C-alpha cells in the first residue's frame, strides 16, 4: 500500500554540523530549524498541515490587501478574499502550491515555482527560494523574475515564528532596532506610522517582552555596517539566543505574539521580514514594480 503523502508534501532535510532544517514542497516553506537539538523555529509536525502561516513564503505580496482590490496603471484588480472574515487578501498566492526542488545537497536546497496569471494577479513570475545551512546559521535567498509581457507589482515576505523553548515569550528579552511602528487596525490593516520612542513598542534597547501584545509592522530599521538589520531574542534564564537578520531589500518587520491564535498564544514570536508594509498594493508604498524581464532578489536568515 502506498504511504500517505505528508500534508506539506516532500520533506527536504538539510544538515550542517549540529544545525538541522526541514524545508517542504508545499509553499517552499520552512517547517523546522534546530540548533544542537534545540528548536529555534516554532514549526509543525510532518503529519500536520501548516497552521498560522508557520515558516511560509509570502509572495507576490506579504501581509494584507484591503478588500483584495488594487489598481495598477489605471486598471483595477480583484483578488480572492483569502482572509474572508476581515475581507482581505492575505500573504500572497504561493503558500499552498507545489514547488519543485531544482537543486539539492546535504546543506542546501533551491525550490522554484512558476506563478501563472490568474484572476486578480494576471502576471507571470518565475520564483526561486534557496535555503542554505552553514557555520553562520540558516540563510534564505529569494528571487523573482517577471517572465510575462506586462509590468507587475511585487512584494515578498516570510513568516517564521522564533522560539527558545519557553512556555511563553513573556520572560524573553527582545531587541528590535526599529524607530517607527505602524498602528494596527481592527482588520489587521495599518494606520499611520509613529515613533516608537516613549511607547510600549520601543525595543531598541533589549528588554523583556512582558505582557506586550505585538501585531505590528516596524520600519526605520537601524542596520549594522554590513547593511543587515538584526532582531535578537534571548532567554535570560538559560542564556540561549536566536537572531533573525534581513538585508536592505527588506524595509519592514512584522512582529506578532500570536495572542488570538490558540496554536500560538504567545508561545513564540513571529518576526516577518517584508519588502513593503501591509496594504502596500493599495497604498503603493514600497511596492516593487517589475518590468518584463526584470528581477528582484533579497536575503534573510536565522542564527
Residue pairs with C-beta under 8 A, 6 or more apart in sequence:
6 24
6 46
6 47
7 26
7 47
7 48
7 49
7 50
8 24
8 25
8 26
8 27
8 29
8 31
8 44
8 46
8 48
8 49
8 50
9 24
9 25
9 26
9 98
10 24
10 25
10 101
11 22
11 23
11 24
11 25
11 31
11 46
12 22
12 23
12 24
12 25
12 101
12 104
12 109
12 111
13 20
13 21
13 22
14 20
14 21
14 22
14 23
14 106
14 107
14 108
14 109
14 131
14 132
14 133
15 106
15 107
15 133
16 106
16 107
16 133
16 134
16 135
17 135
18 35
18 36
18 37
19 33
19 34
19 35
19 133
19 137
19 138
20 32
20 33
20 34
21 30
21 32
21 33
21 34
21 131
21 133
21 138
22 30
22 31
22 32
22 43
22 46
23 29
23 30
23 31
23 109
23 111
23 131
24 30
24 31
24 50
25 98
25 99
25 101
25 111
26 50
26 96
26 97
26 98
26 99
27 50
27 56
27 57
27 94
27 95
27 96
27 97
27 99
28 57
28 94
28 99
28 111
28 113
28 129
29 50
29 54
29 55
29 56
29 57
29 95
30 41
30 43
30 55
30 131
30 138
30 140
30 158
30 160
31 43
31 44
31 46
31 50
31 54
31 55
32 39
32 41
32 43
33 39
33 40
33 41
33 43
33 138
33 160
33 302
34 40
34 41
35 137
38 164
38 165
38 240
39 163
39 165
40 162
40 163
40 164
40 242
40 302
41 55
41 160
41 161
41 162
41 163
41 302
42 54
42 161
42 162
42 163
42 264
42 267
42 268
43 54
43 55
43 161
44 50
44 51
44 54
50 56
50 95
51 263
52 161
52 258
52 261
52 263
52 264
53 91
53 95
53 159
53 270
54 159
54 160
54 161
55 158
55 159
55 160
55 161
56 91
56 95
56 158
56 159
57 92
57 94
57 95
57 129
57 142
57 156
57 158
57 159
58 91
58 92
58 95
58 155
58 156
58 157
58 158
58 159
58 272
58 274
59 92
59 93
59 94
59 115
59 125
59 127
59 142
59 144
59 154
59 155
59 156
59 157
60 92
60 93
60 94
60 115
60 121
60 123
60 125
60 144
60 152
60 153
60 154
60 155
60 156
61 89
61 91
61 92
61 153
61 154
61 155
61 157
61 276
61 280
61 281
62 91
62 92
62 155
62 156
62 157
62 158
62 254
62 272
62 274
62 275
62 276
62 278
63 90
63 91
63 157
63 188
63 217
63 254
63 272
63 274
63 277
63 278
63 279
63 280
64 83
64 86
64 88
64 89
64 90
64 91
64 187
64 188
64 189
64 278
64 279
65 79
65 88
65 89
65 90
65 279
65 281
65 282
66 87
66 88
66 187
66 189
66 279
66 282
67 81
67 87
67 88
68 78
68 79
68 80
68 81
68 82
68 87
68 88
68 89
68 120
69 76
69 77
69 78
69 79
69 282
70 76
70 77
70 79
70 153
70 281
70 282
71 77
72 151
72 152
72 153
73 151
77 120
77 121
77 122
78 119
78 120
79 89
79 119
79 120
79 121
80 89
80 119
80 120
81 87
81 88
81 89
82 88
82 89
82 90
82 91
83 89
83 90
83 188
86 187
86 188
87 187
88 187
88 188
88 189
89 120
91 157
91 159
92 157
93 115
93 118
93 121
94 113
94 115
94 127
97 113
98 113
99 111
99 112
99 113
99 129
100 111
100 112
100 113
101 109
101 110
101 111
102 110
102 111
102 112
102 128
103 109
103 110
103 130
104 110
107 132
107 133
107 134
108 130
108 131
108 132
108 133
109 130
109 131
110 128
110 129
110 130
111 128
111 129
111 130
111 131
112 126
112 127
112 128
112 129
113 127
114 124
114 125
114 126
114 127
114 147
115 121
115 123
115 124
115 125
115 126
115 127
116 124
117 123
117 124
117 148
121 152
122 150
123 146
123 148
123 150
123 152
124 146
124 147
124 148
125 144
125 145
125 146
125 147
125 148
125 152
125 154
125 290
126 144
126 145
126 147
127 142
127 143
127 144
128 142
128 143
128 144
129 140
129 141
129 142
130 139
130 140
130 141
130 142
131 138
131 139
131 140
132 138
132 139
132 141
133 139
136 301
136 303
137 243
137 301
137 302
137 303
138 301
138 302
138 303
139 299
139 300
139 301
140 158
140 299
140 300
140 301
141 297
141 298
141 299
142 156
142 158
142 297
142 298
142 299
143 295
143 296
143 297
143 298
144 154
144 156
144 290
144 295
144 296
144 297
145 290
145 293
145 294
145 295
146 152
146 154
146 290
146 291
146 292
146 293
146 294
146 295
147 292
147 293
148 292
149 292
150 292
151 289
151 290
151 291
151 292
152 289
152 290
153 281
153 287
153 288
153 289
153 290
154 287
154 288
154 289
154 290
154 296
155 274
155 275
155 276
155 280
155 281
155 286
155 287
155 288
156 249
156 274
156 275
156 296
156 298
157 250
157 254
157 272
157 273
157 274
157 275
158 272
158 273
158 300
159 270
159 272
160 244
160 270
160 271
160 272
160 302
161 258
161 264
161 268
161 269
161 270
162 233
162 242
162 244
162 268
162 269
162 270
162 271
162 302
163 242
163 267
163 268
163 269
164 172
164 233
164 234
164 235
164 238
164 240
164 241
164 242
165 235
165 240
166 172
166 235
166 237
167 267
168 265
168 266
168 267
169 209
169 233
169 257
169 266
169 267
169 268
169 269
170 208
170 209
170 210
170 211
170 266
171 208
171 209
171 235
171 236
171 237
172 208
172 209
172 233
172 234
172 235
172 236
172 269
173 206
173 207
173 208
173 209
173 232
173 233
173 234
173 235
173 236
174 203
174 206
174 207
174 208
174 209
174 231
174 232
174 233
174 269
175 203
175 204
175 205
175 206
175 230
175 231
175 232
175 234
176 203
176 204
176 218
176 231
176 253
176 255
177 204
177 221
177 222
177 223
177 229
177 230
177 231
178 196
178 203
178 204
178 218
178 219
178 220
178 221
178 222
178 229
178 253
179 195
179 196
179 197
179 204
179 219
179 220
179 221
179 222
180 193
180 194
180 195
180 196
180 218
180 219
180 220
181 193
181 194
181 196
181 199
181 201
181 216
181 217
181 218
181 219
182 190
182 191
182 192
182 193
182 216
182 217
182 218
182 219
182 277
182 278
183 190
183 191
183 192
183 193
183 194
183 216
184 190
184 191
184 215
184 216
184 217
185 191
188 215
188 278
189 278
189 279
190 217
190 277
190 278
190 279
193 219
196 202
196 203
196 204
196 218
200 212
201 212
201 214
201 216
201 218
204 222
206 232
206 234
208 236
209 257
209 269
212 257
213 257
213 259
214 255
214 256
214 257
214 269
215 254
215 255
215 256
215 257
215 259
216 254
216 255
217 252
217 253
217 254
217 274
217 277
217 278
218 252
218 253
218 254
218 255
219 251
219 252
219 253
219 277
221 229
221 251
221 252
221 253
222 229
223 229
223 248
224 230
227 247
227 248
228 245
228 246
228 247
228 248
229 245
229 246
229 250
229 253
230 243
230 244
230 245
231 243
231 244
231 245
231 253
231 255
231 271
232 241
232 242
232 243
233 241
233 242
233 243
233 244
233 269
233 271
234 240
234 241
235 241
242 302
242 303
243 302
243 303
244 271
244 273
244 300
244 301
244 302
245 300
245 301
245 302
245 303
246 253
246 273
246 298
246 299
246 300
247 298
247 299
247 300
249 275
249 296
249 297
249 298
249 299
250 273
250 274
250 275
250 298
250 300
251 274
251 275
251 276
251 277
251 286
252 273
252 274
252 275
252 276
252 277
252 286
253 271
253 272
253 273
253 274
254 270
254 271
254 272
254 274
254 278
255 269
255 270
255 271
255 272
256 269
256 270
256 272
257 264
257 266
257 269
257 270
258 264
258 265
258 266
258 267
258 268
258 269
258 270
259 265
259 266
264 270
273 298
273 300
275 286
275 288
275 296
275 298
276 285
276 286
276 287
276 288
277 283
277 285
277 286
280 286
280 287
281 287
288 296
290 296
